[in-house]
Amino acid sequence: FFLTDPFPRIWTSESHAKVYAITAGYLGLALDVYTYTGGAHGNYAKVFAHYDLTDGTPLTLADVVSPDFQNELTAVGERYFRKQENLTVDQSLEERYFFDGGRFHLPDNFAFGKDSLLFLYNIYEIKPYVDGQTELRVPYDDIDRLLSDRAKHIVAELSRK
């Protein structure tokens, strides 16, 4: 007994990496991934990776903003998110978003920009597929006091480019 698919589909997986930002002491990569394994549509994501070139170690959000200041960073991020999404300060996040328990959070997926920290929510992280990825930019001016010395050094190097 052999089943055949009346609508055969070719499964696909593609990955591309590119240098997002580079300085003498920092390397930022952007990894674009796409897969299709059947169904209505494929899935895609962009994932950022960060490296300290002085010692070759990967950098995480905890290296950029100390865990002691993560709650404050989240509060600032939520303020920008609500403005971007045209939400009031007290409007629920449970109706239109997939935040766990309706509580805002920042993704670990971030990138250094020239004037802001970019947080990227990939598809299905906080919204349906049809809404695509959500970019959230938090200006350095509003979080400079939260940034680690290492992060401030990276930002200074990037702003000179």
N, C-alpha and C positions, 0 to 999 in steps of 0.2 A: 504494500500500500504506500503510495508516494503522493505527498501533497505538493501542489505547485501554487505559487502566488500568482493570481491573475493580474496583479499590478506590481511587477518586480521593481525594486528600488536598489540603487547602488549605495552601499554604506560608504561614508566618507569620514575621514579624520584629517584635519589640517592644523598645523601649528607653525607660527612664525614669530621669531624673536627679533626685536630691533632695539638699538640703543635709544633710550628716551632722553637721557641726559648724562653728560659726562664732564667731570672736572679732573684736576690733578689727584684729588683724594676720594672721588665718589663716582660710582657707576650705577645708573638707573636703567633697567630693562623693562620693556613692555612686551608681554607675551600674548599674542592673539591666537585663540584656539577656536576651532569650529568642528563640530561633529554632526553627522546625520546618520541615524541608525533606524530609520523608519519613522512613521508617524506623520503628523501634520507639517512639521517643520524641523529644521536642524536647531542645534543649540550653539551658542557662541559666548565667549567671555574674553575679557582682557584682564590680565593679572600683572601687577607690577612687582618687580624684584629689585632690591637695593643692596649695594655692596660698598663697604669701606675699602678703598683701594690701598690704604696704608697698611692694612693687615689681612685683607682678603675676607673679612667676616661679613656675613649677611646682616642687614639692618632691618629691624622691625619697627612697628609704631611705638613700642615701648622704648626704643632707642632714640626716637625723635621727640616724644613727650613722655616724661617720666610717669610711671603708673600712679604716682601721687597726684598728678595733675590730669589724669584721664577723665575724671568726672567733669572737671571744668571745661576741658576740650570738647567733651560730648555736649555740654550745655551750650557752648558757643556754636558748635556744629548744628545743633537743633534749631537755634535761632535763625541761622542762614537757611536751613532746610525749609522751615516754615515760611519764611519770606519767599523763597524760590517757588514753593508749591502753593502759594497764596492761602496759607492756613493761619488761623488766629492762634494766639498763644495757648488757649485752652481747648482747641478743637481736637477731637479724638483722632488718633492715628490708626485705629482699628478698622475703620470702614473702608479706606482706600489703599491701605498698605499692609504689608506682611510682617511688620515689626512684631517680634515675639511679645505677647501680652500687651500690644499697643504701646510699647515703650521704645522710644527712639534709641538707636545705637549707630555708631560710626563703624564702617567696615574696616577690616585690617588692610584692605586694598587701597593704597594711597600712592601719590606721586608728588614730587616737588615741582612746583611751577615757579615762574620768575617772581610772582607777587602773591601766590597763594598755595596752600596745600590742597591738592585735589584728592577727594575721596570718590571712589567709583563703586557703585552698586551694580553688579551684573544682573542680567535678566533673571527673573524669579526671586531675587534676593528680597526686594521690598515691594515689587510691583509685578503685574502680569507681563507675560512675554510681549504682548502687543505694545506696551509702553517702552520697551527697550531698556537700555542702560540708563542709569541716573547718575549724572555728575554733580558733585557738590564741592564748591570751592570755598575755602575758608581763608580769608586774607591773613597774611603774616602779621599785619599791623594789629590784628585783634588777638593773636595768640603768641606774639613774640615772647612774652614773659613766661609762657608755658614750654617753649622749645628748649631742648637740651643744648649744651654748648656745641656738641657735635652737629646737631641739626642747624644751629645758627651759622656754623662754619660752612655747611653745604649750601645754605640759602645765600650766604654772602658770595660764595664762589659762583653760583648760578646767576646771581644778579649782575655780576661783572661781565658775563658773556654777551 
